[in-house]
Amino acid sequence: MEISIALRDSAASEIADQLDKISAYIDAPLLTQVQKVSVIDFLISEFPNMEVAGLSKAVKLILAEKLTPARDVAYITKQSVGWWGTILSAYVQYRRAERSRPKMANPEALRLEEYKDREKDLYEGLLEWVEEHGAFPEYGWDYHAARKYAKEQGILNVSNKDRAEVWEIAEAYHKSNKSLLDRKKKLSKSHLDYAVMRIHINRLTKEDE
């Protein structure tokens, strides 16, 4: 992991090495010792809180045209005091804008949370429906989501031992479905999810009696 050190706390040799690397990166002649002393003095004086690594980051951003400097650095001598002042001033503004920009939540995480809330709503809604109507919805309910929620919460009271009963209820549900299109289909996972939730809720009801 790279440790960021501010220019004011860095040794002159560290900054000098960074300047040499940048010269190679931008295909410019290496600075003389006298030029380095002048530039390093300027950097520490005017940008003391800038990290050493920030120098190369700023240059990469300017080359990628992601910074908007006050002057066109193409007309300023590379690695001169004026060149660095122009680039780093734009870089400071860039970082300030980045920090003030509201952080966007991860859209994938948001969708996942919404889906989890939906699973809970479908499970609890199914319980309420059965309690109110005394029967399961005839069609249209997402039984898979309700079953998934019950399983993840550790409250699903149906196991592999109930396989025969699950299949019997699923087949009956499949045959009784009012949709002609659905009756032509083979027994599917949705029918099995219905059966599992039917057994699950029937057992919950018996426990409450």
C-alpha positions in Angstrom: 0.0 0.0 0.0 1.5 3.4 -1.0 1.8 5.9 1.9 1.0 9.5 0.9 3.5 11.9 2.4 3.0 15.7 2.2 5.7 17.7 0.4 6.5 19.7 3.5 7.3 16.4 5.3 9.3 14.8 2.4 13.0 14.8 1.9 14.2 16.8 -1.1 15.6 13.7 -2.6 12.2 12.1 -2.7 10.7 15.0 -4.5 13.7 15.1 -6.9 13.2 11.4 -7.7 9.5 12.2 -8.5 10.5 15.0 -10.8 12.9 12.7 -12.6 10.1 10.1 -13.1 7.8 12.8 -14.4 10.5 14.1 -16.9 10.7 10.5 -18.3 6.9 10.3 -18.4 6.4 13.5 -20.4 9.5 12.9 -22.5 11.2 16.0 -21.2 14.9 16.6 -20.4 15.9 16.0 -16.7 16.0 19.1 -14.6 19.5 20.3 -13.6 20.4 20.3 -9.9 19.9 24.1 -9.8 16.4 23.8 -11.5 15.4 21.1 -9.1 16.3 23.2 -6.0 14.2 26.0 -7.4 11.2 23.9 -8.2 11.3 21.9 -5.0 11.5 25.1 -3.0 8.5 26.5 -4.9 6.5 23.3 -4.4 7.1 23.1 -0.7 6.3 26.8 -0.2 3.1 27.0 -2.3 1.7 23.4 -2.0 3.0 22.1 1.3 0.0 19.8 1.8 0.3 18.2 -1.6 1.4 14.5 -1.5 4.5 13.6 -3.3 2.5 11.1 -5.3 0.1 13.9 -6.2 2.6 15.4 -8.5 2.5 12.5 -11.0 -1.3 12.2 -10.5 -1.7 15.8 -11.5 0.4 15.4 -14.5 -1.5 12.3 -15.7 -4.8 14.2 -15.2 -3.6 17.2 -17.3 -2.4 14.8 -20.1 -5.8 13.1 -20.0 -7.4 16.6 -20.3 -9.3 16.1 -17.0 -8.0 19.3 -15.5 -9.0 22.8 -16.5 -5.9 24.9 -15.8 -6.1 28.7 -15.9 -3.5 28.7 -18.7 -2.6 26.3 -21.5 0.5 24.5 -20.1 1.5 23.5 -23.6 2.9 27.0 -23.9 4.8 26.9 -20.6 8.2 25.4 -20.2 7.8 21.8 -18.9 8.6 21.4 -15.2 9.2 25.1 -14.7 7.8 26.8 -11.6 5.0 28.4 -13.8 4.2 25.0 -15.3 3.9 23.3 -11.9 2.0 26.2 -10.4 -0.6 26.1 -13.2 -1.1 22.3 -13.1 -1.2 22.0 -9.3 -3.6 24.9 -8.9 -6.0 23.1 -11.2 -5.4 19.8 -9.4 -6.2 21.4 -6.1 -9.5 22.7 -7.5 -10.2 19.3 -9.0 -9.7 17.5 -5.7 -11.8 20.0 -3.9 -14.7 19.4 -6.3 -14.3 15.7 -6.0 -14.5 15.8 -2.2 -17.6 18.1 -2.2 -19.4 15.9 -4.8 -22.2 13.8 -3.1 -21.2 10.2 -3.0 -23.5 8.0 -5.0 -24.6 4.7 -3.5 -23.7 1.6 -5.2 -26.6 0.9 -7.6 -26.1 -2.8 -7.4 -26.3 -2.7 -3.6 -29.4 -0.5 -3.7 -31.1 -2.9 -6.0 -30.2 -5.8 -3.7 -31.6 -4.0 -0.7 -34.8 -3.1 -2.6 -35.1 -6.8 -3.6 -34.6 -7.9 0.0 -37.3 -5.5 1.2 -39.5 -6.8 -1.6 -39.0 -10.4 -0.4 -40.0 -9.5 3.1 -43.1 -7.6 1.9 -44.2 -10.5 -0.3 -43.8 -13.0 2.6 -45.6 -10.8 5.2 -48.2 -9.8 2.6 -48.9 -13.5 1.9 -49.5 -14.1 5.6 -51.9 -11.2 5.8 -53.7 -12.3 2.6 -54.3 -15.8 3.9 -55.4 -14.5 7.3 -57.8 -12.1 5.7 -59.2 -14.3 2.9 -58.7 -17.8 4.3 -57.1 -18.9 1.1 -54.0 -18.4 -1.1 -54.1 -15.9 -4.0 -55.2 -17.8 -7.1 -52.3 -16.5 -9.2 -49.8 -13.7 -9.6 -48.0 -14.0 -6.3 -44.2 -14.3 -6.3 -44.1 -17.4 -4.1 -40.4 -17.8 -4.8 -39.5 -14.5 -3.2 -41.6 -15.3 -0.2 -40.0 -18.7 0.2 -36.5 -17.3 -0.2 -37.2 -14.8 2.6 -38.5 -17.5 4.9 -35.5 -19.7 4.2 -33.0 -16.9 4.7 -34.6 -15.9 8.0 -34.4 -19.5 9.2 -38.2 -19.8 9.7 -39.1 -22.1 6.9 -40.6 -25.2 8.4 -40.6 -27.3 5.3 -37.7 -29.7 4.5 -36.7 -32.5 2.1 -38.8 -34.9 4.3 -41.9 -33.2 2.9 -40.9 -33.8 -0.7 -43.9 -36.1 -1.4 -46.4 -33.7 0.1 -44.8 -30.8 -1.8 -45.1 -32.5 -5.1 -48.7 -33.6 -4.5 -49.8 -30.0 -3.7 -47.8 -28.6 -6.6 -49.4 -31.0 -9.1 -52.9 -30.2 -7.8 -52.1 -26.4 -8.0 -50.8 -26.9 -11.6 -53.9 -28.8 -12.7 -56.3 -26.3 -11.1 -54.7 -23.3 -12.6 -57.3 -21.3 -14.6 -54.8 -20.3 -17.2 -54.9 -22.6 -20.2 -51.4 -21.6 -21.2 -50.1 -22.5 -17.7 -51.9 -25.9 -17.8 -50.1 -26.8 -21.0 -46.7 -26.2 -19.3 -44.9 -28.8 -17.3 -44.8 -28.6 -13.5 -42.4 -25.8 -12.8 -40.5 -24.3 -9.8 -43.2 -21.7 -9.3 -45.7 -24.5 -8.6 -43.2 -26.1 -6.1 -42.7 -22.7 -4.4 -46.4 -22.4 -4.0 -46.6 -25.8 -2.5 -43.8 -25.1 0.0 -45.4 -21.8 1.1 -48.8 -23.5 1.4 -47.4 -26.1 3.8 -45.3 -23.5 5.6 -48.3 -21.3 6.3 -50.7 -24.1 7.1 -48.2 -25.3 9.8 -47.8 -21.7 11.2 -51.6 -21.5 11.4 -51.8 -24.8 13.3 -49.1 -23.6 15.7 -51.2 -20.5 16.5 -54.4 -22.6 17.3 
